[in-house]
Amino acid sequence: MNLSGILNEEENLIRGTLESYCQREVTPNIEKWILKKQFPGKIMKDLSEFLLPATIAHEGFKQPISEVSQGLLSETMGKYEFPVPAFLTMHFSKLFPFINDVETRNNYIGRYVKGNMVICGAFTEPGHGSDAASISTRLDQNDETLILTGEKAFLSSPSIADVCIASVRSGEPAGNRKSKGISLLAVDMDADGLEAYETENMASMYRGDFGGIRFDEVRVPKENLVGSLNTGFEILMKVLGIQRVHVALYSIGLAESCLQEALEYSKNRVAFGSPISKFQAVSFRLAEDWTKLEAAKLLAYKALAMKDMGLDSSSESSGVKWFGCEAAFDAASHALQTMGATGYVKSSPLERKFRSSRGFLIGDGTPDIQKLIIARNLLGKEYSP
Ligand SMILES: Cc1cc2nc3c(=O)[nH]c(=O)nc-3n(C[C@H](O)[C@H](O)[C@H](O)COP(=O)(O)OP(=O)(O)OC[C@H]3O[C@@H](n4cnc5c(N)ncnc54)[C@H](O)[C@@H]3O)c2cc1C
């Protein structure tokens, strides 16, 4: 599928520049970065030269490039294992335009477009993940200051981030509607009382790329509210809803590179006197994965095109998050299987991509939660789980 024909000249240029950047800067260096476990901060500066300013609406900047175009960037990033903290920063930045205070909004967006920032989205807590409205991180008010107390866990990039956007309980739920009374806040990571910590995970690549944040009476100016007080949950769902499509496309891109590797390997590996690609069990498995990834991409780009048209795409977005990430994980796993023991060794990029693709089935919402959203859209709340 080649969508580049529907992009305008600027969008095509950005996509092409990203692809050459990945070939020139990411592919030759990825092993070194991972060996050192060091997030290459320079990457944000590099992105600021051709990509970041085009992704966000801001006074003085023109309209951001289309969601479809940004989807192609996400897929390309996945294909080249682009550092995830940078990829996620692009998407968490979409919360900044909701900051009401003009000076604060311009300050955060300005730092982002100049490549001076890694952003961490801080929504999950040790006790609540899928049930994102049950958070207990608390917001108290004192004149012009907001005071945060609580803990966030299992986050991407907390120890390497410059800013986090945190969800907090700021008011009472309305009856049994727990999503009411939640606010979002942009918090600088060097604030007094804030402590970021690291948690090693299955696919950790860079030191500090996964972990949590403790807030011990952290004081934040009221101007840092993202949206108005107590309206954070709706904003979060809106932004995360479309971010899910990009996460799925990143995972699909990653899986496409695994599939490509498996196809090449299967033509060259000889068993029982013939290339293994000649065995139907091997080639059909790869053909099935190709089909599922293509189907997932159709749904992903449909969701993004609907978003560009101002239509509600929540079912399509949730659909591709579960179906696309599952197809991607299966494709990565099958690619590894095709390569036998060669794929299983730690130095193989396939083994790394396989572990990464597993995480995308959990982060940004599990398949169960996506199916819940779709069922509610199809059946209405009264008749769905
Ligand atoms: C790689 C990775 C990156 C992440 N990055 C971030 C980040 O940047 N920021 C952030 O805030 N969080 C992040 N997370 C956390 C992630 O959002 C949560 O792990 C996820 O939402 C699931 O929450 P949980 O782990 O608490 O599982 P739980 O919510 O406890 O769920 C456990 C199991 O129960 C199922 N389940 C729960 N409720 C229901 C239901 N109503 N119906 C059916 N099944 C249900 C789930 O599907 C799951 O299988 C990340 C996680 C991973 C793995």
The ligand as an SDF file (V2000), in Angstrom:
LIG
                    3D

 53 58  0  0  0  0  0  0  0  0999 V2000
    5.2330   -0.7440   27.1710 C   0  0  0  0  0  0  0  0  0  0  0  0
    4.3030    0.0260   28.0400 C   0  0  0  0  0  0  0  0  0  0  0  0
    4.3090    1.4090   27.9750 C   0  0  0  0  0  0  0  0  0  0  0  0
    3.4470    2.1430   28.8000 C   0  0  0  0  0  0  0  0  0  0  0  0
    3.5060    3.5160   28.7590 N   0  0  0  0  0  0  0  0  0  0  0  0
    2.6850    4.2390   29.5610 C   0  0  0  0  0  0  0  0  0  0  0  0
    2.7660    5.6690   29.5650 C   0  0  0  0  0  0  0  0  0  0  0  0
    3.5730    6.2660   28.8560 O   0  0  0  0  0  0  0  0  0  0  0  0
    1.9270    6.3550   30.3810 N   0  0  0  0  0  0  0  0  0  0  0  0
    1.0230    5.7300   31.1900 C   0  0  0  0  0  0  0  0  0  0  0  0
    0.3100    6.4160   31.9050 O   0  0  0  0  0  0  0  0  0  0  0  0
    0.9400    4.3650   31.2230 N   0  0  0  0  0  0  0  0  0  0  0  0
    1.7420    3.6170   30.4240 C   0  0  0  0  0  0  0  0  0  0  0  0
    1.6940    2.2450   30.4520 N   0  0  0  0  0  0  0  0  0  0  0  0
    0.7500    1.5830   31.3350 C   0  0  0  0  0  0  0  0  0  0  0  0
   -0.4410    1.0550   30.5570 C   0  0  0  0  0  0  0  0  0  0  0  0
   -1.2360    2.1060   30.0650 O   0  0  0  0  0  0  0  0  0  0  0  0
   -1.2280    0.1150   31.4760 C   0  0  0  0  0  0  0  0  0  0  0  0
   -0.3620   -0.9670   31.8020 O   0  0  0  0  0  0  0  0  0  0  0  0
   -2.4920   -0.4080   30.8020 C   0  0  0  0  0  0  0  0  0  0  0  0
   -3.4340    0.6170   30.6820 O   0  0  0  0  0  0  0  0  0  0  0  0
   -3.0950   -1.5910   31.5760 C   0  0  0  0  0  0  0  0  0  0  0  0
   -3.2290   -1.2910   32.9340 O   0  0  0  0  0  0  0  0  0  0  0  0
   -2.6840   -2.3000   34.0630 P   0  0  0  0  0  0  0  0  0  0  0  0
   -1.3120   -2.6900   33.7060 O   0  0  0  0  0  0  0  0  0  0  0  0
   -2.9150   -1.6420   35.3730 O   0  0  0  0  0  0  0  0  0  0  0  0
   -3.5910   -3.5680   33.9330 O   0  0  0  0  0  0  0  0  0  0  0  0
   -5.0600   -3.7440   34.5490 P   0  0  0  0  0  0  0  0  0  0  0  0
   -5.8790   -2.5460   34.2580 O   0  0  0  0  0  0  0  0  0  0  0  0
   -4.9290   -4.1540   35.9650 O   0  0  0  0  0  0  0  0  0  0  0  0
   -5.5840   -4.9580   33.6770 O   0  0  0  0  0  0  0  0  0  0  0  0
   -5.1300   -6.2910   33.9010 C   0  0  0  0  0  0  0  0  0  0  0  0
   -5.8500   -7.2090   32.9200 C   0  0  0  0  0  0  0  0  0  0  0  0
   -7.2840   -7.1400   33.1460 O   0  0  0  0  0  0  0  0  0  0  0  0
   -7.9450   -6.7610   31.9350 C   0  0  0  0  0  0  0  0  0  0  0  0
   -9.0590   -5.8630   32.2540 N   0  0  0  0  0  0  0  0  0  0  0  0
   -9.0630   -4.7770   33.0930 C   0  0  0  0  0  0  0  0  0  0  0  0
  -10.2660   -4.1990   33.0960 N   0  0  0  0  0  0  0  0  0  0  0  0
  -11.0450   -4.8800   32.2360 C   0  0  0  0  0  0  0  0  0  0  0  0
  -12.4000   -4.7650   31.7970 C   0  0  0  0  0  0  0  0  0  0  0  0
  -13.2000   -3.7920   32.2370 N   0  0  0  0  0  0  0  0  0  0  0  0
  -12.8720   -5.6660   30.9050 N   0  0  0  0  0  0  0  0  0  0  0  0
  -12.0650   -6.6780   30.4330 C   0  0  0  0  0  0  0  0  0  0  0  0
  -10.7870   -6.8490   30.8190 N   0  0  0  0  0  0  0  0  0  0  0  0
  -10.2770   -5.9540   31.7100 C   0  0  0  0  0  0  0  0  0  0  0  0
   -6.9040   -6.0270   31.1100 C   0  0  0  0  0  0  0  0  0  0  0  0
   -7.2140   -6.0770   29.7160 O   0  0  0  0  0  0  0  0  0  0  0  0
   -5.6370   -6.8000   31.4710 C   0  0  0  0  0  0  0  0  0  0  0  0
   -5.5140   -7.9270   30.6570 O   0  0  0  0  0  0  0  0  0  0  0  0
    2.5540    1.4760   29.6660 C   0  0  0  0  0  0  0  0  0  0  0  0
    2.5540    0.0700   29.7270 C   0  0  0  0  0  0  0  0  0  0  0  0
    3.4150   -0.6450   28.9270 C   0  0  0  0  0  0  0  0  0  0  0  0
    3.4230   -2.1260   29.0180 C   0  0  0  0  0  0  0  0  0  0  0  0
  1  2  1  0
  2  3  1  0
  2 52  2  0
  3  4  2  0
  4  5  1  0
  4 50  1  0
  5  6  2  0
  6  7  1  0
  6 13  1  0
  7  8  2  0
  7  9  1  0
  9 10  1  0
 10 11  2  0
 10 12  1  0
 12 13  2  0
 13 14  1  0
 14 15  1  0
 14 50  1  0
 15 16  1  0
 16 17  1  0
 16 18  1  0
 18 19  1  0
 18 20  1  0
 20 21  1  0
 20 22  1  0
 22 23  1  0
 23 24  1  0
 24 25  2  0
 24 26  1  0
 24 27  1  0
 27 28  1  0
 28 29  2  0
 28 30  1  0
 28 31  1  0
 31 32  1  0
 32 33  1  0
 33 34  1  0
 33 48  1  0
 34 35  1  0
 35 36  1  0
 35 46  1  0
 36 37  1  0
 36 45  1  0
 37 38  2  0
 38 39  1  0
 39 40  1  0
 39 45  2  0
 40 41  1  0
 40 42  2  0
 42 43  1  0
 43 44  2  0
 44 45  1  0
 46 47  1  0
 46 48  1  0
 48 49  1  0
 50 51  2  0
 51 52  1  0
 52 53  1  0
M  END
$$$$
